[in-house]
């Protein structure tokens, strides 16, 4: 049985009459439709499962058997190694080491949508007071019990923190959120003076490799992915939520098989010429 669904208006301009583009089944076979705002072009899934219903799409199979949707076994050493490799590249592109070196002792970080806690673990190894939050109970259990991390299960919007954070991250998370604007506004309030927001997400629109794949694009995973931002759209949303972008990069192509010459050349071009179907940015409070 499909979860209770809700129709949504565009989060950028408020329009309530989007244009349907195509439908695609979820991993359970339920059809979901990608729509495009007729006024501003924002792409999102509508109707979508209600927020209280979305959790069932993140049960254990999402992280262990979704090979056609990006994962083999999220908890395996190989996947962890690949995620840590991407983390290191992303941090280099965002100038993380310089930002980190300017902070004194007691630096604090929060990873929203932390999954198995690999980034929380990375920061903890660098003497950060790092914690994470996620709605997937199996991931939280793994991070807490197997890695010994300060990770909690729950909705970030419902959580109050006693102290501010120097760094808040949303690694491949904002596209999953029912209320991206509320999360960004809360993150702005939860950041300490001089703090940074790091964010990555799949990149729709502009000139990028996604255009080669149509409805078969690797990030059109419904209903887990609810929003598909172009860079101008995301920059606009961040500005409205009190942020200004300080760094912006793109990466990833999805072309060819992993390790192939085609993939290597395409990925190089994606980063060199800002053609990637993933985008990465750093922002600070205005």
Secondary structure, DSSP 8 states (H G I E B T S, - for coil): ----EE----TTT-----EEEEEEE-TTS-EEEEEE-TTT--EEESSEE-TTTGGGGGSHHHHHT-GGGT-S-TTSHHHHHHHHHHHHHHHHHTTHHHHHHTS-SS-EEEEET-TT-HHHHHHHHTT-EEEEEES-HHHHHIIIIIS---EEES-GGG---SS-EEEEEEET-GGG-S-HHHHHHHHHHHEEEEEEEEEEEEB-SSSSGGGGTGGG-TT--TTT--EEB-HHHHHHHHHHTTEEEEEEEEE----SSTTSHHHHHHHHHHHHTT--SEEEEEEEE-
